[in-house]
Amino acid sequence: QARLRESGGGEVQAGGSLNLSCAVSGIVFTINTMAWHRQSSGKERELVARITSSGDTHYADSVKGRFTISRDTTRNTVDLRMNNLVSEDTAVYYCNLKTPWGDDQWGQGTQVTVSS
């Protein structure tokens, strides 16, 4: 059973930056697609950014140019660097792992609050 542990959330003023990190254990890290999703109050969970085992990335239109996803195979971590944050980025951010056979694993989430 994979274990995903997020860290790095908090409160920041609009225009500021935060770095989220997800530590993965209990599973072979390198073969899986990793992603960050978020869910704000009253809305459905949405994909923010994704990175495949080969390093290909995909971003939601709303975060392109502001967020960067990266993975470190030596530390078994996936990071989300968030710059120029806006109030609409306020949400609970979840780390996600998808295995090659389609199983999803989720972290417990970390709160990001952007104040204007």
C-alpha positions as a printed Julia matrix, in Angstrom:
116×3 Matrix{Float64}:
   0.0    0.0     0.0
   1.44   3.32   -1.07
   1.65   6.14    1.42
   1.57   9.74    0.26
   2.34  12.55    2.69
   1.92  16.18    1.65
   3.62  19.15    3.23
   4.15  22.84    2.53
   0.66  24.26    2.61
  -0.24  27.42    4.48
  -1.45  30.96    4.08
   0.13  33.46    1.74
  -0.79  36.85    0.35
  -1.84  37.24   -3.24
   1.2   37.4    -5.48
   3.21  35.22   -3.16
   4.66  31.74   -3.6
   4.42  28.36   -1.92
   6.06  25.02   -2.51
   4.14  21.83   -1.86
   5.92  18.52   -1.48
   4.62  14.96   -1.49
   6.71  12.14   -0.08
   5.89   8.69   -1.44
   6.65   5.41    0.29
   5.56   1.8     0.08
   5.56   1.58   -3.7
   8.01   1.74   -6.57
   8.01   5.45   -7.25
   9.57   5.67  -10.68
   6.92   3.82  -12.68
   3.94   5.88  -11.61
   2.32   9.06  -12.84
   2.18  11.67  -10.12
  -0.21  14.59   -9.93
  -1.55  17.38   -7.8
  -5.26  18.0    -7.59
  -7.17  20.59   -5.62
 -10.63  21.06   -4.24
 -12.05  24.36   -3.13
 -15.19  24.81   -1.08
 -18.31  23.82   -2.98
 -16.43  22.66   -6.05
 -15.34  19.34   -7.46
 -11.76  18.15   -7.19
  -9.77  19.23  -10.24
  -6.43  18.34  -11.75
  -3.78  21.01  -11.26
  -0.67  19.39  -12.72
   0.58  15.96  -13.7
   3.99  14.45  -14.39
   4.54  11.05  -15.94
   7.29   8.56  -15.2
   9.15   9.87  -18.25
   8.87  13.47  -17.06
   6.14  14.72  -19.37
   4.03  17.38  -17.7
   0.51  18.69  -18.08
  -1.05  21.73  -16.41
  -4.52  23.06  -15.97
  -5.0   26.23  -18.02
  -5.61  28.23  -14.86
  -2.1   27.55  -13.52
   0.01  27.47  -16.68
   3.01  29.74  -16.39
   2.61  30.05  -12.61
   2.93  26.49  -11.28
   5.69  23.95  -11.88
   5.51  20.26  -11.05
   8.69  18.23  -10.61
   9.71  14.86   -9.27
  12.85  13.68   -7.53
  13.43   9.97   -8.0
  16.25   9.9    -5.45
  14.01  11.27   -2.7
  10.73   9.78   -3.97
   9.06  13.15   -3.87
   6.94  15.24   -6.18
   6.85  18.99   -5.7
   4.52  21.72   -6.85
   6.04  25.17   -7.01
   3.3   27.79   -7.01
   4.13  31.37   -7.95
   2.01  34.49   -8.32
  -0.79  32.98   -6.28
  -4.29  34.38   -6.54
  -7.32  33.99   -4.31
  -8.8   31.45   -6.73
  -5.92  29.12   -5.87
  -7.28  28.73   -2.35
  -8.1   25.05   -1.9
  -7.08  21.79   -0.33
  -4.32  20.34   -2.48
  -4.02  16.57   -2.83
  -1.12  14.49   -4.02
  -2.13  11.67   -6.35
  -0.33   8.59   -7.6
  -1.66   6.57  -10.52
  -0.12   3.16  -11.14
   0.43   1.83  -14.68
  -2.57  -0.48  -14.15
  -4.85   2.44  -13.24
  -5.07   2.35   -9.45
  -5.22   5.69   -7.67
  -3.66   6.54   -4.33
  -4.26   9.83   -2.54
  -2.68  11.83    0.19
  -4.72  13.43    2.95
  -4.4   16.91    1.52
  -2.85  20.19    2.57
  -4.64  23.52    2.83
  -3.49  26.48    0.74
  -5.08  29.83    1.52
  -4.35  32.92   -0.54
  -5.43  36.18    1.03
  -5.98  39.37   -0.95
